[in-house]
Amino acid sequence: MTRQSRHGTLWQGLTCLFALQLPLVSAQVAEVEKATNASLLWGPYRPNLYFGVRPRIPKGLMGGLMWTRVEDYQSVQANFRHTCEQHELDGYGWDEYDVRSGGRQTIHDPGNKIDMTTEFIKYPGGEHGGSWGARIKGTPREDASPNLRTTVIWYNTLEGLGSLEVTGADKEETGIEGDVVLSGRTMELGDFELKVTEGKGAHPHTGHPSYDDKPLDRTLVHSGQVPEEAIWQAKALLFAHMKGQIDVLIPKYGEQNPPPPAQVYTIQHLPGRGNMHLVQKVFEGPFEFDILFSSGSAPEKLTSEHLTEQIDSVTSSFSTRFTEIFKPQAPFVKKRYEEFSKSLFSNLIGGIGYFFGDSRVDRSYDPAYEEDNEGFWEEAAEARSRNQAQLEGPSELFTAIPSRPFFPRGFLWDEGFHLLPVIDWDADLTLDIIKSWFQLMDEDGWIAREQILGAEARSKVPEEFQVQYPHYANPPTLFMVITAFLDKLDAIKTDTSSEKLQQEKSYSTQLSNREAALQYLRTLYPLLKRNYFWYRKTQAGDIKSYDREAFSTKEGYRWRGRTPQHILTSGLDDYPRAQPPHPGELHVDLISWMGMMTRAIKRIAVYLDEQDDAAEFARYDEAIVRNIDDLHWSDKEKTYCDATIDDYEEHSLICHKGYISLFPFLTGLVDKDSKRLGAVLDLIEDEDELWSPYGIRSLSKSDEFYHTAEDYWRGPVWMPINYLAVSQLLNIAQASGPHQSRATKMYNELRKRLVDTVYESWKETGFAWEQYNPETGKGQRTQHFTGWTSLVVKIMAMPDLSDWVRDEL
């Protein structure tokens, strides 16, 4: 049994252990928890697709949507939409979406001259997670012909044990008039029915003889059995099937009288049993139809009337609740900012997915991976070239993602930033996602920084980046989210009113019942400790061997996975570091992350009355803060720097001013009264260094490597780091101290610049972007980057302190 295959057992064992030590959560709370978990079972949890639905179970029923314009032979294949791709649409995403109730997505497709709308609604109830419905609409764009022909395919697949078949359909007929009904059963879902309604819309009458064999005013259904490992390749399987149909048509009608495209690109009507069912409709002009999933244990079957009633209710409820939680504050009070904020947040949680599969891991523990020798990167590269990785798992993960078209999978350090807005909306969902990530941890305490689970996920990743290494770390940002949870618990403890919490119980069971919160923390705490000490052990830096002068001989840290060009594990990939790499390096960003992590776990230990642990973490905390100054502060440059060992075997600072220089400040480790805080603010505010009209640059404008080579973290403005900066400025602005007035002015200006940057680019392109150009403010690199760029939602909701500045003046 591999380490990762034991993760579920590990978590369950810990849960049982602590359940014995703690009072049982009340039956009422347990019932609420069951209901909230059921409300998370179904969702558009296939975020790599424009619209794909699945439950949060490893193998079961899945569905997906495909469409294309069928007006000529040349463009059909190129414009067949299924998986999210960059630069093929004018914009797409959720306008309003709540993971527990549903929402509305719009898709602007110029290539197919159509705008699509997908509305998804949940109906919790019964023993198997309830029912759900989806409404699919197509509206021709202004440049389309009024008789635009569109073919739309909804498909369902079934993995694992169970049955799925089309009922009430005659194989001898030329298509189905009315609704298509599939009946199925699995152990996890019980009995269920899925109905694809006849819908509304005209259908083309081609007048070609082939129409008699396949009249397009009927729905075509093809059922079949495909190898389970190929199920995710629905589009490729569809194309192969259609080619077979075309090969029959060509000799029958000849090249002089070919059927029109709408007739050619159709499936064989063959309804029945199988693990894949294709349902095809061909429309002329606008159209609409529903997909209705009814659980056999639900009180009643879902109907289109139910769906109609709920759609407006769900979107209206979302808007009301969003305004209560995230209403943009001055100067962002116009309605356009609220719509912008709703869109970004909806796409953040609308991008949450469920992933299941095996992963490639190199557990060879090759000596080269210790990275202890000079030239270690060459030895490590040679070890990696020996291809010692093996498949492990399968594992499952419930997570948000950075980008639906380009990064549709879990990234460890991104996820902490993703969850900072999510926890404000739905604490229980957030804690569930954190638990899912820690279930992936092995017995040493390692969590892979990139979760590429299964063949479908691997298909989006170049082979050289698929393998994960158990000595590679990533910034431990999930600890920031746990700190945010404790902040909320503390706020509730001092708030005597619980009416709001009772109303929000479906989102905040863990907050509304302190006993449940403590149970969660106690169950998680051993895993947090294991993860924490894994970082301390595997990412330790060398202080003793080089006689470095520091308060502690232990609190220095070095990212593993270093090459001359990159430290991918740091998250800041190509940011300039010491050259050449040296095993005596110490990285200021990593020791800062360790300081944040230490304070977070210390606080949890205090919460759980783990007094000995809390005292131990307090000692680490003091030593880390002291060593940041002793090992990383440059009196000459007036900034924090990475450290290396020079030619004389002595401690030497390498100062490339930028995000690295800010990390002690960004992680809250620089005291608000410190003189060094003034130097940090000087660096941020200097227009020749980091201050740009569009946010804080990642690398100083004066650095020799500014905008060079890949130019990934060498100048562009990134939202997660800017969010940390504006948050720290707000903290300083709201507490008395020597830098309060200055921090307030900087906070107001930076907050406005960041929001304007993301908003203007979104207004122009329809997308949030991975990063922003510090000279032009234009979004660049990956589009539809609604992961951590959505932190601008929290920035807009931060208080406006401009009145305070005016009062001071």
HELIX and SHEET records of a PDB file:
HELIX    1   1 GLN A    4  ARG A    6  5                                   3    
HELIX    2   2 HIS A    7  GLN A   21  1                                  15    
HELIX    3   3 ALA A   27  ALA A   38  1                                  12    
HELIX    4   4 PRO A  209  ASP A  212  5                                   4    
HELIX    5   5 GLU A  228  ALA A  230  5                                   3    
HELIX    6   6 ALA A  234  TYR A  253  1                                  20    
HELIX    7   7 PRO A  261  VAL A  264  1                                   4    
HELIX    8   8 SER A  304  PHE A  326  1                                  23    
HELIX    9   9 LYS A  335  GLY A  350  1                                  16    
HELIX   10  10 PRO A  367  GLU A  370  5                                   4    
HELIX   11  11 PHE A  376  SER A  385  1                                  10    
HELIX   12  12 LEU A  412  TRP A  425  1                                  14    
HELIX   13  13 ALA A  427  PHE A  438  1                                  12    
HELIX   14  14 GLY A  454  ARG A  458  1                                   5    
HELIX   15  15 GLU A  463  PHE A  465  5                                   3    
HELIX   16  16 LEU A  478  THR A  494  1                                  17    
HELIX   17  17 GLU A  499  GLN A  503  1                                   5    
HELIX   18  18 THR A  509  SER A  512  1                                   4    
HELIX   19  19 ARG A  514  THR A  538  1                                  25    
HELIX   20  20 LYS A  544  TYR A  546  5                                   3    
HELIX   21  21 LEU A  568  SER A  570  5                                   3    
HELIX   22  22 VAL A  588  TYR A  607  1                                  20    
HELIX   23  23 GLN A  611  HIS A  632  1                                  22    
HELIX   24  24 TYR A  659  LEU A  666  1                                   8    
HELIX   25  25 LYS A  675  GLU A  685  1                                  11    
HELIX   26  26 MET A  719  ALA A  733  1                                  15    
HELIX   27  27 GLN A  740  THR A  765  1                                  26    
HELIX   28  28 TRP A  788  LEU A  791  5                                   4    
HELIX   29  29 VAL A  792  ALA A  797  1                                   6    
HELIX   30  30 SER A  802  GLU A  808  1                                   7    
SHEET    1   A 9 TRP A  42  GLY A  43  0                                        
SHEET    2   A 9 GLY A  52  PRO A  55 -1                                        
SHEET    3   A 9 LEU A  61  ARG A  69 -1                                        
SHEET    4   A 9 ARG A 149  LEU A 158 -1                                        
SHEET    5   A 9 MET A 276  SER A 295 -1                                        
SHEET    6   A 9 SER A 131  PRO A 140 -1                                        
SHEET    7   A 9 ILE A 114  TYR A 123 -1                                        
SHEET    8   A 9 GLY A 102  ASP A 109 -1                                        
SHEET    9   A 9 GLY A  91  ASP A  98 -1                                        
SHEET    1   B 8 TRP A  42  GLY A  43  0                                        
SHEET    2   B 8 GLY A  52  PRO A  55 -1                                        
SHEET    3   B 8 LEU A  61  ARG A  69 -1                                        
SHEET    4   B 8 ARG A 149  LEU A 158 -1                                        
SHEET    5   B 8 MET A 276  SER A 295 -1                                        
SHEET    6   B 8 GLY A 190  VAL A 196 -1                                        
SHEET    7   B 8 VAL A 180  THR A 186 -1                                        
SHEET    8   B 8 SER A 163  THR A 167 -1                                        
SHEET    1   C 6 TRP A  42  GLY A  43  0                                        
SHEET    2   C 6 GLY A  52  PRO A  55 -1                                        
SHEET    3   C 6 LEU A  61  ARG A  69 -1                                        
SHEET    4   C 6 ARG A 149  LEU A 158 -1                                        
SHEET    5   C 6 MET A 276  SER A 295 -1                                        
SHEET    6   C 6 LYS A 200  ALA A 202 -1                                        
SHEET    1   D 6 TRP A  42  GLY A  43  0                                        
SHEET    2   D 6 GLY A  52  PRO A  55 -1                                        
SHEET    3   D 6 LEU A  61  ARG A  69 -1                                        
SHEET    4   D 6 ARG A 149  LEU A 158 -1                                        
SHEET    5   D 6 MET A 276  SER A 295 -1                                        
SHEET    6   D 6 LEU A 220  GLY A 224 -1                                        
SHEET    1   E 2 GLY A 353  VAL A 361  0                                        
SHEET    2   E 2 GLN A 390  THR A 399 -1                                        
SHEET    1   F 2 GLY A 410  PHE A 411  0                                        
SHEET    2   F 2 GLU A 450  GLN A 451 -1                                        
SHEET    1   G 2 TRP A 633  SER A 634  0                                        
SHEET    2   G 2 THR A 639  TYR A 640 -1                                        
SHEET    1   H 2 ASP A 642  ILE A 645  0                                        
SHEET    2   H 2 HIS A 651  ILE A 654 -1                                        
SHEET    1   I 2 TRP A 691  SER A 692  0                                        
SHEET    2   I 2 GLY A 695  ILE A 696 -1                                        
SHEET    1   J 2 TRP A 769  TYR A 772  0                                        
SHEET    2   J 2 GLY A 779  GLN A 783 -1                                        
END                                                                             
